[in-house]
Amino acid sequence: MADTNRYVVKIEAYVYGKDDYHVRMKAHKMLDKINADNLNADAEIKELGSQPFGTFKYRELEDFSRPSKLDEPDDSPLPF
């Protein structure tokens, strides 16, 4: 590796989803693909936010960690 140089690449992407949970899931799947395809990429999510198309309004998500099934919104009817 003495003949190669290391570079930093900053990428910004748009991810569409029905809610914060869904977008977090898709963003982490993209991150996993980058890290799987590129040895030692160590890609990470620095910021995740919502911005409706055609507006300057931006809402940064406080929690952009990898979601678990416990985080998923549960819309199923209650058992009683």
N, C-alpha and C positions, 0 to 999 in steps of 0.2 A: 504494500500500500504506500510505499515511499514515493511512487510516481503519480499519485492521485491527490487531489485537493478536496477539502471538505467545504461545502457551501450550505448556507441557511436559505431555505425557500419559505416564504410566507404566502399562504394561500387563503383566499376568502371565497366562500361558496354559499349559494342559496340552497336551502333545504326546505321543502314544503311538507306540511303535515297538518293533521286535524287539531292537535293540541300540543302543549309543551312536552308531555311524556313521549308522544309519537316522534317529535322532532329530535329529542334527546336520543331516542333509540336509533333513529336513522343516522344521526351525526356520529354516534359511536360505532355503528356498523361501517361507515365510510372510513373512520379512523383505523379500525381493525384491518380493513382491506389494504390501506396504505402501509401499515406496519407489517402485514403478512407478505406483501409483494416486494418490499424494500428492506433488506436486512439492515438493522441498526438505524432505521429511520427515526425511531423514538418520537413519532408525531403525537401531538397532544392538542386538546381543545383549550384555547386561552380565554375565549369569550363566546357566549351564545346569547342571541337576542331575537326579538320579534320586531319586524318592521313591515307594516302593511304596504302593499305596492303603491307607488306614487305619492308617498307621504314622507315627511321628515321625522315623524313620530317614531321613536325607538324605545323599546322596553328590554333592558338587559335582564336575562334570567339569573337569579341569585344562585340557583342550583343547576349546574350543567354536568353533574356527575353521571356515571353510567347508571341508567335506571334499572330497577329490579321489578319483578312481578308485583311486589308489595306496593310499589309506587303507582302502578297502573290504575287509572280511574275505573271504578267498579259501577257499571250501570245496570247490573242485573237486579231483578226484583228481590225484595227481602223475603225470607222464608216464612214469614208469618202474616 
